[in-house]
Amino acid sequence: MRRLKLLKIVVFAFFLSINPDASSALSHTSSKKILIVNSYHKGYLWSDRIMEGVDSVFNSVKDYDVYYEYLDSKRNSSPEYMEYLKQIFVLKYSRNDFDMIILSDDNAFNFILQFRNSVFKNVPIVFCGINNYDPSMIKGCSDITGIAEYYDPAKTQQAALFLFPEKDLYISICDNTESGIINKQLFVESAKSLPKNIRIEFWERLSSSELEEKIKNAPSNSVLFYTDFNRDGDGKVISTREASQFLTKSKVPVFGRQEWLLGKGLFGGMIVSGYYQGRTAAQMAISILNGKDADSIPVVAESANRYMFDYMMMKKYNIKISDLPQDSIVINEPSSFYDFYRKNKTYVLGISLVFLIIIVAVMSAALIKISSLSRERKILIADLSDSIKRIKRIDGLLPICAVCKKIRNDEGYWEQVEDYIKEHSDADFSHSLCRDCANKLYPDLDFGKDDDA
């Protein structure tokens, strides 16, 4: 029996070794399952930025299985559609075993809370992107927390007032979607604090072509505010590309809150960051999955809103960086060396270190060469000095006898030529006879003549 059990274990282990998918599937049984419900659709840049933030967290950790659901409520929001979608969720997830739910934006939040107790009971929830959040929204709910999205039109209006004080007409572009209606109300409330000479106008329920024409011919004394225009008056969903086409045709500055429209015609404003909200929501979810009580995590009331502006639009309207509100973020700004250094600090330091090593090596080699040449120079000078000491020069006018060829020295004595030269130089002599003298001295011998061939 023991042998049989052992054989089964060996066979099972062998099966896992040749079938990695099976072992992977087994390991997933202990993974945490997370459901992310997004209010809108993939390709809608606000949703995409939130998902990028979420994925930036979950992609760096293991043992999490993430499931995505898109409600597509920007393009489909009728009561019939939402009811049908609810039936699908109930059917699809009635036997759910999720450990966490992340909800993105108002529609997903309201949708899931309708049947949470029947389908997702006791599953912790983290939300983000909830407009005009109020604690009463989660009253009576447990295991729920998240990030509130506060659209702050007042700060954007104040920025427009400061940067373009000559403009006295503020035009808000908005649609009749749920978020559009809420944001229009916020715009109206914040406009009450503007100076009395500022007039407010709304462009709403317009078709795409009507809005494009109005933007193109906006009054020169106006500032446009792209509050919300995700669906036009004909019910057509407006893509980011189409929104960008509208904005780039404007001859007056267009302020807004949409992070995804920066660099696409939007001048700037107090911008809401979808990426930060998604990332923060994912970090909250992991904390809860690691054992922290969701109710002990307060809802983040201060959103990631920052003043952000497009340098290209600033250049178009002659606005300097020094004119912007403090701590503003500027995109598309030409990079300075400091910016390059800040973004590539490790790379720059590495290259600098390499160059420093090369410079030190070259200088060391040069110093060694110079030292060597200096030694050679000293040796050469010493040799020359010794040579000079050994040289005895003969110059000037020498008195010499015309007959015997003796030379008179400095003391006035006559001495042989060879003695004088030996005394005043290092030369020495060997004595011999030339042919003429030899013939004279020894006439009996024939020595020939000097001019003989």
C-alpha positions as MATLAB code, in Angstrom:
seq = 'MRRLKLLKIVVFAFFLSINPDASSALSHTSSKKILIVNSYHKGYLWSDRIMEGVDSVFNSVKDYDVYYEYLDSKRNSSPEYMEYLKQIFVLKYSRNDFDMIILSDDNAFNFILQFRNSVFKNVPIVFCGINNYDPSMIKGCSDITGIAEYYDPAKTQQAALFLFPEKDLYISICDNTESGIINKQLFVESAKSLPKNIRIEFWERLSSSELEEKIKNAPSNSVLFYTDFNRDGDGKVISTREASQFLTKSKVPVFGRQEWLLGKGLFGGMIVSGYYQGRTAAQMAISILNGKDADSIPVVAESANRYMFDYMMMKKYNIKISDLPQDSIVINEPSSFYDFYRKNKTYVLGISLVFLIIIVAVMSAALIKISSLSRERKILIADLSDSIKRIKRIDGLLPICAVCKKIRNDEGYWEQVEDYIKEHSDADFSHSLCRDCANKLYPDLDFGKDDDA';
ca = [
       0.000    0.000    0.000;
       2.827    2.384    0.913;
       4.553    1.598   -2.357;
       1.333    2.396   -4.215;
       1.003    5.758   -2.451;
       4.641    6.529   -3.132;
       4.151    5.629   -6.792;
       1.154    7.979   -6.998;
       3.191   10.828   -5.497;
       6.043   10.230   -7.945;
       3.644   10.107  -10.919;
       1.888   13.279   -9.731;
       5.204   15.120   -9.283;
       6.313   13.988  -12.744;
       3.031   15.231  -14.209;
       3.566   18.668  -12.639;
       7.141   18.825  -13.898;
       6.137   18.229  -17.517;
       2.948   20.319  -17.294;
       3.782   23.784  -15.941;
       0.246   25.005  -16.634;
      -1.104   22.517  -14.157;
       1.284   23.641  -11.433;
       0.454   27.248  -12.240;
      -3.248   26.523  -11.932;
      -2.688   24.939   -8.539;
      -0.731   27.941   -7.324;
      -3.570   30.221   -8.417;
      -5.950   28.519   -6.071;
      -4.307   30.479   -3.244;
      -4.216   33.781   -5.191;
      -6.402   36.702   -4.177;
      -9.133   37.484   -6.702;
      -9.881   41.123   -7.436;
     -12.776   42.460   -9.517;
     -12.366   45.927  -11.055;
     -15.559   47.528  -12.337;
     -15.013   50.566  -14.547;
     -17.914   52.893  -15.334;
     -16.841   53.588  -18.898;
     -15.054   51.838  -21.773;
     -11.526   50.924  -22.768;
     -10.118   53.652  -24.973;
     -11.756   56.404  -22.933;
      -8.614   58.122  -21.678;
      -9.903   58.898  -18.184;
     -10.660   55.184  -17.676;
      -7.356   54.210  -19.258;
      -5.408   56.477  -16.910;
      -7.144   54.961  -13.881;
      -6.359   51.466  -15.159;
      -2.725   52.449  -15.730;
      -2.546   53.550  -12.104;
      -4.132   50.302  -10.881;
      -1.911   48.122  -13.074;
       1.232   49.982  -11.978;
       0.613   48.470   -8.528;
      -0.707   44.991   -9.341;
       1.881   44.328  -12.067;
       4.628   44.603   -9.462;
       3.157   42.077   -7.003;
       2.351   38.374   -7.195;
      -0.531   36.180   -6.079;
      -3.290   38.473   -7.381;
      -5.771   37.542  -10.109;
      -7.405   40.673  -11.505;
     -10.715   40.634  -13.425;
     -11.936   43.671  -15.392;
     -15.499   44.735  -16.191;
     -16.406   47.833  -18.220;
     -20.003   49.119  -17.892;
     -19.703   51.277  -21.055;
     -22.070   53.802  -19.471;
     -20.761   56.760  -21.488;
     -22.153   55.156  -24.625;
     -25.050   53.260  -23.057;
     -26.852   54.665  -20.034;
     -30.557   53.943  -20.516;
     -32.459   52.374  -17.563;
     -33.181   49.315  -19.730;
     -29.495   48.796  -20.466;
     -28.462   49.194  -16.829;
     -31.172   46.755  -15.696;
     -30.060   44.205  -18.281;
     -26.456   44.695  -17.170;
     -27.500   44.098  -13.573;
     -29.095   40.776  -14.537;
     -25.900   39.736  -16.301;
     -23.793   40.565  -13.224;
     -26.131   38.664  -10.926;
     -26.042   35.642  -13.225;
     -22.299   35.867  -13.798;
     -21.172   36.471  -10.228;
     -23.888   34.895   -8.047;
     -21.338   32.314   -6.961;
     -18.508   34.781   -6.609;
     -15.451   34.223   -4.490;
     -13.803   37.613   -4.907;
     -11.579   38.965   -2.156;
     -11.754   42.603   -3.269;
     -13.746   44.923   -5.561;
     -12.386   48.208   -6.960;
     -14.954   50.626   -8.416;
     -14.042   53.404  -10.824;
     -16.336   56.472  -11.041;
     -19.930   57.180  -10.051;
     -21.820   54.810  -12.329;
     -19.895   51.724  -11.212;
     -20.214   52.831   -7.580;
     -23.999   53.276   -7.754;
     -24.440   50.143   -9.878;
     -22.618   47.704   -7.585;
     -24.091   49.093   -4.355;
     -27.584   48.230   -5.670;
     -27.006   44.496   -5.319;
     -23.881   44.266   -3.210;
     -25.651   42.560   -0.314;
     -27.077   39.865   -2.560;
     -24.117   39.154   -4.835;
     -20.979   40.641   -3.247;
     -21.834   40.414    0.430;
     -18.866   40.833    2.790;
     -16.506   41.645   -0.100;
     -14.448   44.784    0.714;
     -14.808   47.691   -1.723;
     -12.389   50.457   -2.669;
     -13.753   53.217   -4.909;
     -12.188   56.101   -6.824;
     -13.347   58.899   -9.096;
     -16.560   59.615   -7.151;
     -17.779   63.119   -7.972;
     -19.115   65.421   -5.259;
     -18.534   62.759   -2.614;
     -20.449   62.934    0.655;
     -20.085   60.485    3.600;
     -23.834   59.839    3.439;
     -23.183   57.915    0.196;
     -21.746   54.996    2.178;
     -23.867   55.373    5.310;
     -24.856   51.931    6.585;
     -22.178   50.228    4.459;
     -19.220   48.372    5.917;
     -15.863   47.324    4.470;
     -15.769   50.244    2.076;
     -13.369   53.142    1.553;
     -11.716   54.971   -1.339;
     -10.747   58.229   -2.981;
     -13.160   61.104   -3.507;
     -12.793   63.075   -6.722;
     -13.252   66.761   -6.124;
     -13.592   68.852   -9.239;
     -12.533   72.352   -8.211;
     -13.755   74.810  -10.862;
     -13.158   77.743   -8.497;
      -9.366   77.380   -8.669;
      -9.464   77.018  -12.445;
     -11.640   80.139  -12.696;
      -9.257   82.042  -10.439;
      -6.307   80.978  -12.586;
      -8.100   82.223  -15.703;
      -8.904   85.512  -13.955;
      -5.268   86.016  -12.950;
      -3.701   85.032  -16.288;
      -6.259   86.759  -18.548;
      -7.627   89.726  -16.574;
      -8.850   91.419  -19.766;
     -11.364   88.609  -20.477;
     -14.860   89.188  -19.071;
     -16.898   86.354  -20.614;
     -16.568   82.829  -19.184;
     -18.193   80.119  -21.326;
     -18.724   76.625  -19.899;
     -19.000   73.722  -22.351;
     -21.015   70.855  -20.838;
     -23.247   67.903  -21.674;
     -26.296   66.335  -20.014;
     -24.580   63.193  -18.687;
     -24.720   62.520  -14.958;
     -21.195   63.803  -14.358;
     -21.814   66.736  -16.730;
     -24.851   67.892  -14.758;
     -22.984   67.638  -11.442;
     -19.962   69.529  -12.768;
     -22.151   72.257  -14.256;
     -23.711   72.838  -10.823;
     -20.251   73.069   -9.282;
     -19.215   75.579  -11.974;
     -22.272   77.744  -11.234;
     -21.629   77.725   -7.481;
     -17.954   78.614   -7.795;
     -18.711   81.403  -10.308;
     -20.596   83.293   -7.590;
     -17.257   84.399   -6.119;
     -16.054   85.927   -9.408;
     -16.004   89.720   -9.922;
     -19.311   91.245  -10.921;
     -18.083   92.219  -14.383;
     -17.544   88.549  -15.364;
     -20.469   87.181  -17.371;
     -21.236   83.428  -17.430;
     -22.574   81.563  -20.442;
     -23.218   77.862  -21.090;
     -22.877   75.932  -24.327;
     -24.826   72.724  -23.842;
     -26.887   70.171  -25.767;
     -25.026   71.083  -28.949;
     -24.209   68.747  -31.800;
     -20.552   68.152  -32.567;
     -20.634   70.378  -35.637;
     -22.420   73.184  -33.743;
     -19.868   73.091  -30.924;
     -16.961   73.048  -33.375;
     -18.325   76.134  -35.116;
     -18.920   77.976  -31.844;
     -15.414   77.220  -30.558;
     -13.899   78.373  -33.842;
     -15.731   81.699  -33.588;
     -15.599   82.244  -29.825;
     -15.617   85.958  -28.855;
     -12.164   87.438  -28.392;
     -13.069   88.654  -24.883;
     -13.964   85.129  -23.721;
     -12.339   82.218  -21.929;
     -13.690   78.725  -22.591;
     -14.072   76.063  -19.885;
     -14.303   72.489  -21.149;
     -16.393   71.370  -18.169;
     -17.741   68.129  -19.668;
     -18.563   67.210  -23.230;
     -18.430   63.447  -23.452;
     -21.703   63.096  -25.369;
     -23.160   65.700  -27.721;
     -26.775   66.828  -28.052;
     -27.452   64.080  -30.619;
     -26.311   61.390  -28.196;
     -22.991   60.804  -29.972;
     -20.064   59.877  -27.731;
     -17.161   62.306  -28.198;
     -13.747   60.679  -28.499;
     -10.556   62.280  -27.257;
      -9.453   62.789  -30.864;
     -12.665   64.698  -31.642;
     -12.388   66.767  -28.449;
      -8.825   67.651  -29.417;
      -9.991   68.753  -32.863;
     -12.476   71.132  -31.213;
      -9.939   72.616  -28.823;
      -7.130   73.165  -31.315;
      -9.427   75.347  -33.451;
     -10.050   77.791  -30.613;
      -8.562   81.284  -30.868;
      -9.077   81.884  -27.142;
      -7.662   79.895  -24.202;
      -9.564   76.758  -23.150;
      -9.333   75.765  -19.484;
     -10.455   72.445  -18.068;
      -9.843   69.591  -15.620;
      -9.144   66.739  -18.054;
      -5.642   65.313  -17.707;
      -5.970   63.476  -21.023;
      -6.623   66.697  -22.983;
      -3.413   68.383  -21.880;
      -1.162   68.571  -24.901;
      -4.201   68.257  -27.160;
      -5.414   71.860  -27.151;
      -6.292   72.394  -23.484;
      -4.521   75.392  -21.958;
      -4.628   73.936  -18.440;
      -6.228   74.475  -15.054;
      -6.737   72.565  -11.821;
      -6.354   69.086  -13.317;
      -7.788   65.840  -11.915;
      -5.345   62.907  -12.179;
      -6.935   59.552  -12.984;
      -3.579   57.784  -12.747;
      -3.014   58.848   -9.140;
      -6.528   57.829   -8.125;
      -6.169   54.374   -9.682;
      -2.753   53.830   -8.098;
      -3.930   54.952   -4.659;
      -7.025   52.743   -4.873;
      -4.873   49.702   -5.723;
      -2.518   50.434   -2.806;
      -5.518   50.669   -0.451;
      -6.828   47.344   -1.783;
      -3.519   45.581   -1.090;
      -3.451   46.965    2.461;
      -6.923   45.535    3.069;
      -6.008   42.172    1.515;
      -2.991   42.072    3.819;
      -5.265   42.268    6.834;
      -6.066   45.927    7.399;
      -9.699   46.758    8.182;
     -11.244   48.736    5.293;
     -13.359   50.797    7.685;
     -10.200   51.927    9.477;
      -8.900   53.554    6.277;
     -10.418   57.031    5.892;
     -11.734   58.156    2.535;
      -9.086   60.299    0.852;
     -10.699   63.719    0.805;
      -7.859   65.596   -0.849;
      -7.679   64.491   -4.433;
      -4.583   64.552   -6.650;
      -5.655   67.794   -8.278;
      -2.728   69.943   -9.388;
      -2.342   73.065  -11.443;
      -1.101   71.814  -14.808;
      -0.529   73.759  -18.025;
       0.648   73.092  -21.577;
       3.761   75.084  -22.502;
       2.753   75.180  -26.189;
      -0.564   76.852  -25.299;
       1.212   79.236  -22.926;
       3.533   80.254  -25.753;
       0.530   80.777  -28.039;
      -1.035   83.248  -25.563;
       2.239   84.832  -24.346;
       2.047   83.459  -20.805;
       5.327   82.971  -18.931;
       6.038   80.183  -16.467;
       6.634   82.834  -13.805;
       3.030   84.003  -14.335;
       1.554   80.633  -13.294;
       0.229   79.745   -9.830;
       2.849   78.419   -7.428;
       3.848   74.734   -7.779;
       2.239   74.443  -11.212;
       3.256   71.534  -13.446;
       4.138   72.456  -17.029;
       4.114   69.844  -19.784;
       5.917   70.137  -23.142;
       8.394   72.581  -21.621;
      11.728   72.565  -23.501;
      14.169   70.530  -21.463;
      17.070   72.257  -19.736;
      20.267   70.510  -18.670;
      18.977   70.471  -15.094;
      15.776   68.697  -16.207;
      17.827   66.150  -18.117;
      20.077   65.657  -15.084;
      17.095   65.258  -12.734;
      15.462   62.663  -14.971;
      18.694   60.835  -15.833;
      20.717   61.398  -12.670;
      22.198   57.901  -12.528;
      23.116   57.961  -16.220;
      24.726   61.417  -16.002;
      26.687   60.529  -12.856;
      27.868   57.281  -14.457;
      29.080   59.032  -17.612;
      30.706   61.783  -15.535;
      32.528   59.177  -13.452;
      33.824   57.443  -16.597;
      35.065   60.761  -18.011;
      36.662   61.627  -14.669;
      38.512   58.296  -14.618;
      39.692   58.863  -18.209;
      40.876   62.411  -17.385;
      42.722   61.190  -14.277;
      44.331   58.363  -16.273;
      45.433   60.737  -19.078;
      46.806   63.273  -16.594;
      48.635   60.532  -14.669;
      50.189   59.231  -17.892;
      51.174   62.792  -18.851;
      52.750   63.411  -15.443;
      54.686   60.138  -15.681;
      55.881   61.112  -19.178;
      56.852   64.601  -18.002;
      58.720   63.125  -15.035;
      60.542   60.717  -17.344;
      61.475   63.527  -19.761;
      62.671   65.636  -16.843;
      64.991   62.865  -15.710;
      66.310   62.399  -19.246;
      66.856   66.160  -19.529;
      68.836   66.245  -16.311;
      70.999   63.325  -17.483;
      71.558   65.017  -20.859;
      72.529   68.320  -19.195;
      74.954   66.479  -16.924;
      76.521   64.697  -19.921;
      76.846   67.975  -21.826;
      78.406   69.644  -18.793;
      80.964   66.846  -18.564;
      81.690   67.111  -22.277;
      82.161   70.854  -22.063;
      84.544   70.402  -19.170;
      86.592   67.967  -21.259;
      86.757   70.281  -24.305;
      89.841   72.507  -24.514;
      89.565   75.100  -27.220;
      92.399   76.637  -29.303;
      91.497   79.960  -30.775;
      92.884   83.387  -31.366;
      96.213   84.408  -33.121;
      99.065   81.889  -32.603;
     102.688   83.137  -33.040;
     104.566   80.451  -35.021;
     108.127   80.355  -36.273;
     108.280   80.561  -40.076;
     111.300   78.198  -40.198;
     111.148   75.674  -37.380;
     107.387   75.982  -36.861;
     107.645   76.339  -33.081;
     104.824   78.148  -31.305;
     105.300   80.785  -28.665;
     103.170   80.057  -25.617;
     101.515   82.438  -23.193;
     104.657   82.668  -21.057;
     106.747   83.734  -24.071;
     108.595   80.435  -24.527;
     108.851   78.648  -27.843;
     107.734   75.049  -27.877;
     107.097   72.357  -30.394;
     103.756   72.475  -32.199;
     102.728   69.053  -30.951;
     103.541   69.906  -27.365;
     101.444   73.076  -27.550;
      98.436   71.325  -29.096;
      98.617   68.425  -26.616;
      98.592   70.904  -23.765;
      95.568   72.821  -25.057;
      93.438   69.902  -26.285;
      92.839   66.206  -25.881;
      94.591   65.456  -29.180;
      97.689   63.233  -29.304;
     100.271   62.643  -31.999;
     101.943   59.706  -33.734;
     105.099   60.597  -35.679;
     105.879   59.491  -39.250;
     107.525   60.850  -42.439;
     105.924   62.212  -45.508;
     107.446   61.014  -48.818;
     109.235   64.236  -49.568;
     110.976   64.291  -46.183;
     111.738   60.595  -46.359;
     113.484   61.044  -49.764;
     115.511   63.923  -48.400;
     116.601   62.010  -45.294;
     117.160   58.719  -47.035;
     118.130   59.464  -50.620;
     119.387   55.947  -51.154;
     115.839   54.659  -50.705;
     113.058   55.270  -53.148;
     109.880   56.400  -51.385;
     108.206   57.860  -54.421;
     106.620   61.281  -54.489;
     103.438   62.619  -52.863;
     101.937   63.427  -56.239;
     102.535   59.868  -57.574;
      99.399   58.047  -58.413;
];
